Amino acid sequence: MPANPIDILILGTGPAGITAALYGQRMGLQAVVLGDMPGGSVYMIETLSNFPGFLHGISGTEFGVAAFQQAREEGAHFPMARLERLNCAAGVFSGIDTNGQEHVAPSAIVATGRVPRRLAVSNAKAQGIHFCSVCDGPLFRGRNAVLAVVGSDNAAGQHALTLSRIAQKVWLVCRSRTLKMDAAHAKLIRARQNIELLLNTAVTGYKGREVIEGIIVLTEEKVEKELAVDGVFLAIGWQPNTQMLNFEVAMTAEGYLRTDTRLMTSVPGLFAAGDVRDTDLRQVLTACADGARAAQYAAEFLAKTTPR
């Protein structure tokens, strides 16, 4: 643990949380960052190509690790454990992490991001369902695998393109009538010969009990058919990761944290940054910006409310 008392308890080791820690430390505040994955879910990005300063892009893993190391060198403390419950009483935030260590601070920043959604079908957690093509795609290398990607946005497109370099064939199953990804991704998808598009098609079930053997789809012609696949990669959206908050806080109907113009939630001293908050753009760049702003506003809050 750091020698000095904790000023900011940060939940999340993704771009928002790490940047908040970096900026907090540079403002003279002691930050403790809770999470067990340096860089958070940024590792799912094969090439981060829209972050300024990286002319030819950078892998999500490399970016996340470098940011983590930078914040740690500034003095931020990373126990490499998650906080399963965050409590709030009398303006103090506290909780015990998965290592059994208690953390107490007068302010907190929630930067826990989002988690992937699963299909609401039977066997929804069967073996063979994946969310990261960069991480799990190599498992199918050399197997002449047939894989399915479910989704129609940029994430789905990137999964399909990544997997098309590994698998014999990739089904891209889109519930929508048209692709919802940007034109650049759509052009690459249509040019890749081993990617087959199924538009206006819904996955209604998985074939196989404990291990996925195929998917059941309802086609555009309203015909139900089975497709034999070796694995399924889902890109059907996200849900905010806020289940660790053990007190009432204002959220949207979808569960995203509402914040004011200074990124404070409805609970004084509790800030939100990145994908977990109600915002109009969710990118690595905007998550980093949120982290910097949240740290700044938390420091100003502490200057007004905490004797130093």
C-alpha angles and dihedrals in degrees: 000000000000116000093233126065115270115261099179128026108203121197113204136039097217126108093286096049095043093048090048089053093048094050093041092054092048088055090055098259125130112237129193114195120202122202137093103230120069105226094012116226092345086098086076090069110091094195124009098208103161101059112106116247099035104093095185097028130251132241115259091236093052092047093049095048093048092050090048092052092048093054092045092052088054088060104263112148119232113188088181091229134111125241105230096190130023114200128194125200130157092351094307125116120210144161146150119249128220089267091059094252118139119223125194127181140158092233138029138193119208109210099152096132123200137306125222119263122238127217114265094236136111116283089025091158099041120138112270099049113119139178103190121060092185092055103036104023093083089062087075098047114129094011100099084236127187110215135184127217116195117203141055108227132091092280091055091046092051091049091051093048093047093048093045088069090056108031131065090230137004124202111206105201113195123183090199124079091237136030112268095200124102120277094256093058093043092052092052092046093053092047094053107094098204095053114089119194123219107188125189088017126132128204105229100175150346125253115224131047110237098001125040113249098166147330131255113222137185106219131214088264089056091250119141115222140163124237118197109225136166095216144001126223115197125210101161100129141284142266125213116259103230104125092112093068105104097191140053118283131162114265138169121254087265092053100256116144115255114225137183125233089283093052093250117142125220088278112079111243094017114110131181129211137179130001095346093069131075102267139142098233130040113192134132088252094053091044090056090048090051091050092053093047094046091053091049093049092044089053091051090048091052092047089059100040109028124065110230 
